Amino acid sequence: MAIIEHYNLRTLTQLLAINLLMEKRIGLLDVVQAERATFAKPVSMCTKFAARRTALNAAAVSRARVNSPYKRSQQGIAAFTLAEVVVCLGIVALMFGGIICAYIQGAQRAEWAGYNLAAQALAMQQIEQAKTAMWDSSHNEFTNILSKTWGCFDIPISGTNRIYATNYVQVTSNLVSTSPALYIYMVKVDTVWPYTRAGQRVYYTNTLADYYAPDDQPQ
């Protein structure tokens, strides 16, 4: 109905303009300008069935805006704040600091264990030398054993990392039987070796002891 009224009004306007033009009351240019001014905007139609935005439609529009690619791209651009970056760096520093300290302590304990085994081997050499000493009714070489010796650890050497240790040898005669008289020797070896940690030198001692009987001991 609105379309029919629109075209009727347009036709009447054109007819009126033609009549005025024929009577030479207005010019052709005025007719064109009047028609443009009259029909420049479309005729709006408002009926009771016109679509209106409802609450459901508004919610759908809001969800569409939230889930739109443009919105997601804006959210992806968001970065960390300076406080969050500082906290993350602090946590990473603590974690790597603990790992490095654990590796350093593990390396120091492994070094100490290597020195300990080398000192044990050096003390064992003194015990083995005492085993080769001859002791019978005519010879007693235990009295010739040196009471103090030194040696270098049998560890990989690179440059000036030689570690020297001191062996303190103590030979003691003990009477174990009076009939017949039977003596034995106890050879005790104390190997003292240094270990440097955190600029401080600490000395450790490895001790070995063994007993020896005469070679011509009666059976």
C-alpha positions as CSV (number, residue, x, y, z in Angstrom):
1,M,0.0,0.0,0.0
2,A,2.9,2.3,0.8
3,I,4.5,1.5,-2.6
4,I,1.3,2.5,-4.4
5,E,1.0,5.7,-2.5
6,H,4.6,6.5,-3.2
7,Y,4.2,6.1,-7.0
8,N,0.9,8.1,-6.9
9,L,2.6,11.0,-5.2
10,R,5.5,10.9,-7.5
11,T,3.1,10.9,-10.6
12,L,1.1,13.8,-9.2
13,T,4.3,15.8,-8.5
14,Q,5.6,15.2,-12.0
15,L,2.2,16.3,-13.5
16,L,2.1,19.4,-11.4
17,A,5.7,20.3,-12.4
18,I,4.8,19.8,-16.1
19,N,1.7,22.1,-15.7
20,L,3.8,24.8,-14.1
21,L,6.5,24.4,-16.7
22,M,4.0,24.7,-19.5
23,E,2.5,27.9,-17.9
24,K,6.2,29.1,-17.7
25,R,5.9,29.8,-14.0
26,I,9.1,27.8,-13.2
27,G,12.0,26.7,-15.2
28,L,13.2,23.2,-16.1
29,L,16.1,23.4,-13.7
30,D,13.8,24.2,-10.8
31,V,11.7,21.1,-11.7
32,V,14.8,18.8,-11.5
33,Q,15.9,20.3,-8.2
34,A,12.4,20.0,-6.6
35,E,12.2,16.3,-7.7
36,R,15.6,15.6,-6.2
37,A,14.8,17.2,-3.0
38,T,11.4,15.4,-2.7
39,F,12.6,11.9,-3.6
40,A,16.2,12.0,-2.4
41,K,15.4,9.9,0.7
42,P,13.5,6.7,0.4
43,V,10.1,6.4,2.0
44,S,10.4,4.6,5.3
45,M,7.9,1.9,6.1
46,C,7.0,1.3,9.7
47,T,4.4,-1.4,10.5
48,K,3.6,-3.4,13.5
49,F,5.4,-6.4,12.0
50,A,8.8,-4.6,11.8
51,A,11.7,-6.5,13.3
52,R,13.0,-5.3,16.7
53,R,16.0,-6.4,18.7
54,T,15.1,-8.7,21.5
55,A,17.1,-9.9,24.5
56,L,17.9,-13.2,22.8
57,N,19.2,-11.4,19.7
58,A,21.3,-9.1,21.9
59,A,22.9,-12.1,23.6
60,A,23.6,-13.7,20.2
61,V,25.2,-10.5,19.0
62,S,27.3,-10.3,22.2
63,R,28.5,-13.9,21.7
64,A,29.4,-13.2,18.1
65,R,31.5,-10.2,19.2
66,V,33.3,-12.2,21.8
67,N,34.0,-15.1,19.5
68,S,34.9,-13.0,16.5
69,P,38.4,-13.4,15.0
70,Y,39.1,-9.8,15.6
71,K,38.4,-10.1,19.3
72,R,40.6,-13.2,19.6
73,S,43.4,-11.4,17.8
74,Q,43.1,-8.6,20.2
75,Q,43.3,-11.0,23.1
76,G,46.4,-12.7,21.6
77,I,48.2,-9.5,21.5
78,A,48.1,-9.1,25.3
79,A,51.5,-9.7,26.9
80,F,52.9,-10.2,30.4
81,T,53.4,-7.3,32.8
82,L,56.7,-6.2,34.1
83,A,56.0,-7.7,37.5
84,E,55.1,-11.1,36.1
85,V,58.3,-11.1,34.0
86,V,60.4,-10.2,37.1
87,V,58.8,-13.0,39.2
88,C,59.4,-15.5,36.4
89,L,63.0,-14.5,36.1
90,G,63.4,-14.9,39.9
91,I,61.9,-18.4,39.8
92,V,64.2,-19.4,36.9
93,A,67.2,-18.0,38.7
94,L,66.4,-19.9,41.9
95,M,65.8,-23.1,39.9
96,F,69.1,-22.9,37.9
97,G,71.0,-21.8,41.1
98,G,69.9,-24.9,42.9
99,I,70.8,-27.1,39.9
100,I,74.3,-25.6,39.6
101,C,74.9,-25.9,43.4
102,A,73.9,-29.6,43.2
103,Y,76.3,-30.2,40.3
104,I,79.1,-28.5,42.2
105,Q,78.5,-30.4,45.4
106,G,78.3,-33.7,43.4
107,A,81.6,-32.9,41.7
108,Q,83.3,-32.1,45.0
109,R,82.0,-35.4,46.6
110,A,83.3,-37.3,43.6
111,E,86.7,-35.7,43.9
112,W,86.8,-36.4,47.6
113,A,85.9,-40.1,47.0
114,G,88.7,-40.3,44.4
115,Y,91.2,-38.9,46.9
116,N,90.0,-41.3,49.6
117,L,90.5,-44.4,47.4
118,A,93.9,-43.1,46.4
119,A,94.9,-42.7,50.0
120,Q,93.7,-46.2,50.8
121,A,95.8,-47.6,48.0
122,L,98.8,-45.7,49.3
123,A,98.4,-47.1,52.8
124,M,97.9,-50.6,51.3
125,Q,101.3,-50.3,49.5
126,Q,103.0,-49.9,52.9
127,I,101.1,-52.9,54.3
128,E,102.3,-55.0,51.3
129,Q,105.9,-53.8,51.8
130,A,105.7,-55.0,55.4
131,K,104.5,-58.4,54.2
132,T,107.8,-58.8,52.2
133,A,109.9,-58.2,55.3
134,M,111.9,-61.3,56.4
135,W,111.6,-62.3,60.0
136,D,113.1,-65.5,61.3
137,S,115.7,-66.6,64.0
138,S,118.5,-65.0,62.0
139,H,116.9,-62.0,60.3
140,N,114.4,-59.4,61.5
141,E,113.7,-56.8,58.8
142,F,110.8,-55.3,60.6
143,T,113.2,-53.1,62.6
144,N,114.3,-51.5,59.3
145,I,110.8,-50.3,58.3
146,L,110.7,-46.6,57.9
147,S,108.4,-44.8,60.3
148,K,107.5,-42.0,57.9
149,T,107.2,-42.0,54.1
150,W,105.4,-40.0,51.5
151,G,103.9,-40.6,48.1
152,C,101.8,-39.1,45.3
153,F,98.2,-40.1,44.8
154,D,97.6,-42.5,41.8
155,I,95.0,-40.2,40.2
156,P,94.9,-38.5,36.7
157,I,97.4,-35.7,36.7
158,S,97.0,-32.6,34.5
159,G,99.5,-29.8,35.2
160,T,100.1,-29.1,38.8
161,N,97.2,-31.0,40.4
162,R,99.5,-33.5,42.1
163,I,98.3,-34.6,45.6
164,Y,100.9,-35.8,48.0
165,A,100.2,-37.8,51.2
166,T,102.3,-38.8,54.2
167,N,102.4,-42.3,55.6
168,Y,103.1,-42.7,59.3
169,V,104.1,-46.3,60.0
170,Q,104.1,-47.8,63.5
171,V,105.5,-51.2,64.3
172,T,104.6,-52.8,67.6
173,S,105.7,-56.1,69.1
174,N,103.2,-58.1,71.0
175,L,103.6,-61.2,73.1
176,V,100.8,-63.7,72.4
177,S,102.2,-66.8,74.0
178,T,104.7,-67.5,76.8
179,S,105.1,-71.3,76.4
180,P,106.6,-71.3,73.9
181,A,107.3,-67.6,73.7
182,L,105.6,-66.2,70.6
183,Y,105.8,-62.7,69.4
184,I,103.9,-61.0,66.6
185,Y,104.3,-57.6,65.0
186,M,101.4,-55.2,64.4
187,V,102.1,-52.8,61.5
188,K,99.8,-49.7,61.6
189,V,99.8,-47.2,58.7
190,D,98.2,-43.8,58.9
191,T,98.0,-42.0,55.6
192,V,97.3,-38.3,56.0
193,W,96.2,-36.4,52.9
194,P,94.9,-32.9,52.2
195,Y,91.7,-31.8,50.6
196,T,91.0,-28.2,49.6
197,R,87.5,-27.0,49.5
198,A,86.2,-23.4,49.3
199,G,89.7,-22.1,49.8
200,Q,90.2,-24.1,53.1
201,R,92.5,-27.0,53.4
202,V,91.3,-30.0,55.5
203,Y,93.4,-33.1,56.3
204,Y,92.0,-36.6,56.4
205,T,93.5,-39.8,57.6
206,N,93.1,-43.4,56.3
207,T,94.3,-46.1,58.7
208,L,95.2,-49.7,58.0
209,A,96.7,-52.3,60.3
210,D,97.9,-55.9,60.0
211,Y,99.6,-58.6,62.1
212,Y,102.7,-60.6,61.2
213,A,104.2,-63.7,62.7
214,P,107.8,-65.1,62.4
215,D,108.6,-67.1,59.2
216,D,110.0,-70.0,61.2
217,Q,107.2,-70.2,63.7
218,P,106.8,-73.8,64.9
219,Q,103.7,-75.5,63.7
